[in-house]
């Protein structure tokens, strides 16, 4: 019996197609900062931002990039029996700094023989042309992609969450990155304050029109010690229910090209930091419910995708 066609294009399947075997990501904390926290833009960061930047904190404990990669590779090879890895520079803004400081960090990760590529997480307003030129050179030999945190394509939302840049910074960064033939992954947050599913659908259509190669979807959750926690406790913000998150995720998925690689469909909060909602702690169950909803509603990635040639002229006006 033939297996049914997948309903979305997952990162794991795409990497396996490319390399002929499973590939796993190793999270790397390079100890870099963020202009939205060091006073360059603000000192508060985004209203939902984890003070440690969604990273491991390994750099603060003096663990080098190479040691983080070595440890990660050992763990993943023992647990999943894989031999190839992507070094994912996740914490804070990984193009924030001079190229002379950044390039050695990336080179250190690439020294491991099992590392077949780099994923660079950053802000779209913090990527200089010389940094992109260097990454383009690396991409001639290894898989390299850049992950830009857009979160929403709506300027009023980005201002509300204290993002520190507007949507135009994202689209400019995408154009400059694509000019160097480097793939782009867009980070989108679902359930931001003041946004309806209509807003999220528009964001999905905008990033699809920009031609991004990958998307990460993150339903918003509340972390201790953040401004969002204050909004939640005062009743100004209400997190998604699981059903609302599923509805929004599927609505976005339908509006992305079927060629776009889906790097993430749900959030993965640290249990000790999470304030709400509790349902996000059971990631396996959430993924099962998402799969069931796709099946029951016959939802497929790209089913409502519009040709980018029709959308881009309207976005650029």
C-alpha positions as a printed NumPy array, in Angstrom:
array([[  0.   ,   0.   ,   0.   ],
       [  1.308,   3.471,  -0.923],
       [  1.851,   5.91 ,   1.919],
       [ -0.397,   9.004,   1.775],
       [  1.269,  12.186,   0.569],
       [  2.516,  14.37 ,   3.451],
       [  0.318,  17.34 ,   4.275],
       [  3.236,  19.71 ,   4.774],
       [  6.928,  19.833,   3.91 ],
       [  8.837,  19.178,   7.119],
       [ 12.446,  20.139,   7.791],
       [ 13.412,  16.59 ,   8.739],
       [ 12.125,  15.14 ,   5.462],
       [ 13.715,  17.913,   3.407],
       [ 17.118,  17.411,   5.049],
       [ 16.889,  13.662,   4.536],
       [ 16.101,  14.182,   0.852],
       [ 19.104,  16.484,   0.498],
       [ 21.667,  14.416,   2.404],
       [ 20.286,  10.903,   1.994],
       [ 20.173,  10.299,   5.744],
       [ 18.774,  11.929,   8.903],
       [ 20.28 ,  15.29 ,   9.899],
       [ 19.822,  16.874,  13.326],
       [ 20.293,  20.433,  14.575],
       [ 22.717,  21.311,  17.357],
       [ 21.751,  24.476,  19.232],
       [ 24.702,  26.825,  19.707],
       [ 24.941,  29.798,  22.064],
       [ 27.704,  32.094,  20.813],
       [ 27.345,  34.673,  23.587],
       [ 26.209,  37.449,  21.253],
       [ 23.901,  40.281,  22.259],
       [ 20.851,  42.098,  20.949],
       [ 20.46 ,  45.799,  20.066],
       [ 16.973,  45.667,  21.547],
       [ 18.48 ,  44.903,  24.959],
       [ 21.836,  46.687,  25.085],
       [ 20.411,  50.199,  24.675],
       [ 21.087,  50.592,  20.957],
       [ 17.346,  50.328,  20.277],
       [ 15.982,  49.741,  23.789],
       [ 16.852,  47.907,  27.003],
       [ 13.607,  45.963,  27.373],
       [ 13.659,  43.653,  24.381],
       [ 10.484,  42.32 ,  22.82 ],
       [  7.643,  42.021,  25.334],
       [  7.747,  38.203,  25.215],
       [ 11.512,  37.75 ,  25.089],
       [ 13.276,  35.269,  27.32 ],
       [ 16.111,  37.13 ,  29.122],
       [ 18.561,  34.473,  27.915],
       [ 17.441,  34.814,  24.317],
       [ 15.826,  31.405,  23.835],
       [ 19.269,  29.862,  24.095],
       [ 20.987,  27.392,  26.371],
       [ 23.092,  29.798,  28.397],
       [ 26.159,  27.695,  27.55 ],
       [ 28.259,  30.701,  26.587],
       [ 27.692,  32.293,  30.001],
       [ 29.17 ,  29.145,  31.533],
       [ 32.316,  29.421,  29.431],
       [ 31.521,  26.605,  27.002],
       [ 33.084,  27.298,  23.613],
       [ 31.243,  26.925,  20.325],
       [ 33.336,  23.892,  19.402],
       [ 32.658,  22.21 ,  22.734],
       [ 28.926,  22.862,  22.396],
       [ 28.993,  21.285,  18.94 ],
       [ 31.032,  18.301,  20.152],
       [ 28.666,  17.69 ,  23.07 ],
       [ 25.591,  18.069,  20.882],
       [ 26.921,  15.732,  18.238],
       [ 27.731,  13.039,  20.807],
       [ 24.29 ,  13.276,  22.396],
       [ 22.369,  13.253,  19.111],
       [ 24.417,  10.455,  17.584],
       [ 23.838,   8.273,  20.651],
       [ 20.129,   9.053,  20.894],
       [ 19.162,   9.159,  17.219],
       [ 22.064,   7.309,  15.545],
       [ 22.705,  10.208,  13.155],
       [ 26.025,  11.311,  11.711],
       [ 25.284,  14.708,  10.17 ],
       [ 24.355,  17.955,  11.875],
       [ 23.341,  21.566,  11.369],
       [ 24.93 ,  24.012,  13.806],
       [ 22.078,  26.339,  14.762],
       [ 23.227,  29.683,  16.167],
       [ 20.033,  30.441,  18.066],
       [ 20.508,  32.655,  21.102],
       [ 19.94 ,  36.389,  20.587],
       [ 21.202,  38.067,  17.375],
       [ 23.87 ,  36.064,  15.583],
       [ 24.877,  38.645,  12.986],
       [ 25.142,  41.448,  15.561],
       [ 28.8  ,  42.434,  15.558],
       [ 31.791,  42.871,  13.325],
       [ 32.528,  40.188,  10.771],
       [ 35.993,  39.781,  12.313],
       [ 34.284,  38.578,  15.502],
       [ 31.491,  36.562,  13.891],
       [ 33.4  ,  34.604,  11.249],
       [ 35.636,  32.702,  13.738],
       [ 32.553,  31.543,  15.652],
       [ 30.996,  30.045,  12.531],
       [ 34.345,  28.558,  11.481],
       [ 34.644,  26.911,  14.896],
       [ 31.307,  25.134,  14.406],
       [ 32.277,  24.007,  10.91 ],
       [ 35.458,  22.385,  12.225],
       [ 33.434,  19.397,  13.407],
       [ 33.5  ,  16.786,  10.611],
       [ 29.813,  15.956,  11.052],
       [ 28.566,  19.53 ,  10.627],
       [ 27.128,  19.846,   7.124],
       [ 25.609,  23.273,   7.508],
       [ 24.891,  26.421,   9.494],
       [ 21.6  ,  28.024,  10.518],
       [ 22.047,  31.633,  11.632],
       [ 19.259,  33.141,  13.731],
       [ 19.147,  36.942,  13.728],
       [ 17.138,  40.148,  13.36 ],
       [ 16.499,  41.581,   9.881],
       [ 17.809,  44.998,  10.953],
       [ 21.161,  43.538,  12.047],
       [ 22.67 ,  41.948,   8.957],
       [ 25.41 ,  43.891,   7.212],
       [ 26.328,  43.294,   3.585],
       [ 29.842,  42.093,   4.413],
       [ 28.35 ,  39.488,   6.768],
       [ 26.031,  38.267,   4.016],
       [ 28.969,  38.173,   1.581],
       [ 30.885,  35.958,   4.008],
       [ 27.926,  33.636,   4.511],
       [ 27.528,  33.417,   0.746],
       [ 31.131,  32.224,   0.535],
       [ 30.474,  29.569,   3.164],
       [ 27.34 ,  28.461,   1.317],
       [ 29.414,  27.457,  -1.697],
       [ 30.694,  24.494,   0.331],
       [ 28.092,  23.901,   3.076],
       [ 24.376,  24.321,   3.516],
       [ 23.753,  27.776,   5.014],
       [ 20.489,  29.541,   5.741],
       [ 19.605,  32.709,   7.673],
       [ 16.612,  32.861,  10.026],
       [ 14.995,  36.275,  10.401],
       [ 12.567,  37.089,  13.185],
       [  9.686,  38.885,  11.521],
       [  6.91 ,  37.722,  13.895],
       [  4.255,  39.824,  12.12 ],
       [  4.026,  41.774,   8.864],
       [  1.917,  44.457,  10.57 ],
       [  3.754,  47.62 ,  11.663],
       [  1.349,  48.364,  14.507],
       [  1.907,  44.904,  15.988],
       [  5.69 ,  45.206,  15.789],
       [  5.473,  48.539,  17.587],
       [  3.212,  47.081,  20.273],
       [  5.577,  44.196,  21.   ],
       [  8.595,  46.557,  21.054],
       [ 10.238,  44.733,  18.203],
       [ 12.407,  47.729,  17.317],
       [ 11.978,  47.518,  13.545],
       [  9.174,  47.579,  11.021],
       [  8.19 ,  44.983,   8.419],
       [ 10.165,  46.803,   5.727],
       [ 13.422,  45.773,   7.472],
       [ 12.479,  42.13 ,   6.991],
       [ 11.645,  42.428,   3.3  ],
       [ 14.839,  44.4  ,   2.658],
       [ 16.918,  41.745,   4.44 ],
       [ 15.219,  39.001,   2.43 ],
       [ 16.012,  40.776,  -0.853],
       [ 19.67 ,  41.282,   0.089],
       [ 20.034,  37.704,   1.326],
       [ 18.388,  36.234,  -1.763],
       [ 20.639,  38.384,  -3.961],
       [ 23.489,  36.252,  -2.589],
       [ 21.551,  33.022,  -3.152],
       [ 21.265,  32.315,   0.577],
       [ 17.979,  30.696,   1.709],
       [ 15.825,  32.54 ,   4.241],
       [ 13.673,  31.182,   7.083],
       [ 11.024,  33.521,   8.518],
       [  9.955,  33.297,  12.161],
       [  6.262,  34.048,  12.689],
       [  4.51 ,  34.306,  16.054],
       [  0.84 ,  33.391,  16.156],
       [ -1.468,  34.94 ,  18.738],
       [  0.323,  38.249,  19.255],
       [ -1.62 ,  40.9  ,  21.221],
       [ -4.233,  42.638,  19.11 ],
       [ -4.003,  40.233,  16.191],
       [ -6.811,  38.119,  14.754],
       [ -6.452,  35.176,  12.408],
       [ -7.045,  37.672,   9.585],
       [ -3.792,  39.445,  10.543],
       [ -1.916,  36.126,  10.649],
       [ -3.228,  35.096,   7.236],
       [ -1.981,  38.401,   5.798],
       [  1.455,  37.85 ,   7.332],
       [  1.598,  34.358,   5.838],
       [  0.696,  35.689,   2.387],
       [  3.335,  38.418,   2.7  ],
       [  6.206,  36.073,   3.563],
       [  5.063,  33.633,   0.883],
       [  5.128,  36.468,  -1.645],
       [  8.666,  37.344,  -0.542],
       [  9.723,  33.84 ,  -1.578],
       [ 11.194,  32.659,   1.717],
       [ 12.453,  29.091,   1.63 ],
       [ 11.428,  28.209,   5.171],
       [  9.038,  29.229,   7.941],
       [  8.957,  28.666,  11.701],
       [  5.605,  29.028,  13.436],
       [  5.53 ,  29.859,  17.158],
       [  2.232,  30.203,  19.02 ],
       [  2.896,  32.874,  21.645],
       [  3.398,  31.878,  25.271],
       [  4.067,  33.85 ,  28.448],
       [  7.483,  33.666,  30.128],
       [  8.233,  34.718,  33.701],
       [  9.745,  38.159,  34.154],
       [  8.636,  39.551,  30.801],
       [  6.366,  42.546,  30.091],
       [  3.953,  40.05 ,  28.537],
       [  3.577,  38.393,  31.932],
       [  2.368,  41.702,  33.34 ],
       [ -0.113,  42.054,  30.488],
       [ -1.351,  38.515,  31.11 ],
       [ -1.784,  38.978,  34.852],
       [ -3.619,  42.294,  34.384],
       [ -5.98 ,  40.771,  31.845],
       [ -4.617,  42.761,  28.89 ],
       [ -3.472,  39.617,  27.107],
       [ -5.144,  36.229,  26.79 ],
       [ -3.088,  33.345,  25.349],
       [ -4.411,  31.061,  22.657],
       [ -6.315,  27.967,  23.614],
       [ -4.917,  24.876,  21.944],
       [ -7.811,  24.87 ,  19.484],
       [ -7.23 ,  28.536,  18.584],
       [ -3.543,  27.81 ,  17.996],
       [ -4.4  ,  24.853,  15.759],
       [ -6.879,  26.94 ,  13.757],
       [ -4.338,  29.726,  13.23 ],
       [ -1.521,  27.314,  12.355],
       [ -3.562,  25.577,   9.678],
       [ -4.792,  28.894,   8.251],
       [ -1.172,  30.055,   7.875],
       [  0.022,  26.717,   6.491],
       [ -2.548,  26.809,   3.697],
       [ -1.222,  30.181,   2.52 ],
       [  2.428,  29.172,   2.237],
       [  3.85 ,  27.689,  -0.928],
       [  3.985,  23.895,  -0.917],
       [  7.724,  24.27 ,  -1.634],
       [  8.369,  26.144,   1.617],
       [ 10.084,  24.023,   4.272],
       [  8.257,  24.112,   7.606],
       [ 10.945,  24.214,  10.277],
       [  8.535,  24.311,  13.212],
       [  4.781,  24.051,  13.743],
       [  4.486,  24.651,  17.489],
       [  6.336,  26.227,  20.406],
       [  8.645,  24.509,  22.872],
       [  8.801,  26.525,  26.118],
       [ 11.038,  25.682,  29.064],
       [  8.721,  24.241,  31.767],
       [ 10.393,  26.156,  34.593],
       [  9.862,  29.492,  32.804],
       [  6.361,  29.042,  31.407],
       [  3.509,  31.038,  32.935],
       [  0.813,  30.203,  30.371],
       [ -0.698,  28.371,  28.553],
       [ -0.061,  24.988,  30.174],
       [ -1.168,  22.97 ,  27.141],
       [  2.076,  23.859,  25.332],
       [  4.094,  21.681,  27.698],
       [  2.892,  18.489,  26.016],
       [  4.505,  19.033,  22.631],
       [  3.908,  15.465,  21.457],
       [  0.186,  15.741,  22.127],
       [ -0.026,  19.124,  20.39 ],
       [  1.695,  17.752,  17.304],
       [ -0.678,  14.785,  17.292],
       [ -3.682,  17.102,  17.511],
       [ -2.308,  19.229,  14.664],
       [ -1.873,  16.147,  12.491],
       [ -5.386,  14.962,  13.341],
       [ -6.867,  18.358,  12.477],
       [ -5.055,  18.414,   9.123],
       [ -6.434,  14.988,   8.332],
       [ -9.982,  15.659,   9.493],
       [-10.218,  19.   ,   7.661],
       [ -8.217,  17.827,   4.623],
       [ -5.764,  20.691,   5.065],
       [ -2.628,  20.764,   2.923],
       [  0.197,  23.246,   2.85 ],
       [ -0.156,  25.58 ,  -0.107],
       [ -3.81 ,  24.902,  -0.872],
       [ -4.6  ,  28.647,  -0.65 ],
       [ -1.224,  29.954,  -1.784],
       [ -1.318,  32.863,  -4.238],
       [  1.261,  33.321,  -6.948],
       [  3.93 ,  35.694,  -5.626],
       [  3.971,  37.613,  -8.941],
       [  0.413,  38.685,  -8.16 ],
       [  1.1  ,  39.764,  -4.556],
       [  4.549,  41.39 ,  -4.636],
       [  3.571,  44.433,  -6.735],
       [  0.861,  45.249,  -4.183],
       [  3.282,  44.85 ,  -1.245],
       [  5.875,  47.105,  -2.858],
       [  3.502,  50.038,  -3.407]])
